[in-house]
Amino acid sequence: MSRPARFDLLFTPLRIGPVTTKNRFYQVPHCNGMGRAHPSPMAAMRGVKAEGGWGVVCTEQCDIHYSGQHQRELRLWDEQDIPALARATEQIHEHGALAGVELAHNGGHVANLESRAVPLAPSVEATRSLLPGSARAMDKNDIRAFRRWHREAAHNARRAGFDIVYIYAGHSMTLPINFLSRSRNKRTDEYGGSLENRARLLRELIEDTKEAVGDTCAVAVRFCVDEMMGERGITADGEAHDVIELLGELPDLWDVNIANMGHDGATARFEQEGWQEKYVKFVKSVTTKPVVGVGRFTSPDTMVSMIRSGTLDLIGAARPSIADPFLPTKIEQGRFDDIRECIGCNICLAYDSMGAPFRCTQNPTTGEEWRRGWHPETIPLKDTDDTVLVVGGGPAGLEAARGLGQRGYEVILCEAGRELGGRATREARLPGLATYGRVRDWRVGQLKRMKNVQVLPGNHVTAELVLEAGCSLVAVATGAAWRQDGVGRHHRDPIPGLGGVPVFTPDDIMDGRLPEGRVVIYDDDHYYMATVIAERLADAGCAIVFVTPEPVVAAFTQYTAEQKRVQRRIIERCAAVHTSTTLARGVPGTAYLACTYTGRETAVPADAVVLSTGQIPRDALYRELTGVGTSALEAAGVRRVVRVGDALGPGIIAAAVHSGHLFARTLDTGLTDRTPYRRENVTPDWDQPFPGKGAA
């Protein structure tokens, strides 16, 4: 295969100051939950991106000083941190990519839990976290010290092998952007007041960084062109334009984005591919320097249009580079059907936000490159003579069959329904979740090319059929069912009185069985399901009363950076919203709600109740097969029966895909005595001197 000529533009080199990128694919800085605690997995993940064809591969933010520390990200406080970062640059350079580092000081955005240093800010302000306390206003000595820390970090970044060094003034959370912001900077000295004064620190940092790295590294500015605060903040048609006009020729590259992650990293539920174009389009009109921006780009045509229209010079990506690290190579080779498109669910961001190594719904190998030796494109050829029966064509079953087929195993994939995709197909029909269908589409497309995999939809598999199939391995990937009794996180026992009011579950809604009239939706799942069902039923004319035991709507979406937008939409679409409230009981025509703190009950009219609570594995086939006894299985040639995905443990789609991939790699999903992956071995140096050592 070869790519059409219209995509050649994406593979032209571009000079960025003293360095040149081989193409226009630019992996912008993005978090990953590995950082300083897991530098080897972090480095391997970046190396795979470079192998996949990205011309530039950047780190996540990299703290420059203990007074502005992020708990999970990289750090470059001094030369002691150089070796960990050098691991990443070495693996990035191995594949001909440029390595970029995003130097950062988070100011009043962080509480410095480890160092206990009082946070710094342009002016006195409450810390951005919920922890009690305030950031103190920086005096002139603090500003001089900050410049010194940044300059030294830039010098050490060059020593670590980086080609591009960032000044981070984005996402409304670092000192440079806070100094620029009128809402955060209340100073009356030469660093406050006029725009020229508020931009003084950013100008100085650019000049300091260029001096520190000389003519060996490019200097980039990551800049928030719109804080999404209206007149209270920086706007694309206001001061952002003026800042770039003022400083436009100083750095070698402008990396432009908007506001916080709730906007810059918006999920597909709220924004489409390339939606930031309207905010960043002006940048190239006020600078001659290269410009990179993001927009969850997965379409090669959209990428080309961004460059041809004069909006961007480089196609920036974070989430699409996670979903498919080999996206550039696949476009270069014309393998468009092989691209694993990002679905925009932000599960990658969620796990980083929780302090864990990130994961991806589409790419189960991300974060596992070093730990397990997994690669997104290659998988070891089969090393047994097994034949495999996969029962269930949902996310786990499809991924298991795909991975096994790639290894060369003979596979039969049976699905009881006529459609493949399982929950991914069903959920993709709900409001805002259309991209979830990509989980199915990519895997089905891969399976169609595999002659060693038989895909048999419309086949309900029984234990008798399994024993007759003659396959030595059986993977039961039959999914899970939503509970009808209300048992979940809050209720450990069934909710009383549900027999008196019609009860619906997400399964009913996805199957097209909808309630009518006044509907109470009880959300004890706290992710997206209850809220998208609320939208679906509101569209159907139902009057919705939304109830959740958590203090906010869809509490887990705080980690996916969409909670505020979700709650706003639910408030707009529902007749009433009750937080910190549980569904206590039901009687015909009425649902009784109870405060989770006081137990005080409120009666609301209800023609129906929708329960989004817990799920139960559909594992009857597994239990039946394992119940026939080892001798009966062996007589049928079956040596192992395993559960995969939601049939093993109901969870998110990313977990189901990972479970299917794990089975394809290991032919099992069971627990082992030994840890099945490598761990970072960091041995403390107890002889390292520290202040106060030896004191009485």
Disulfide bonds with the S-S distance in Angstrom:
none
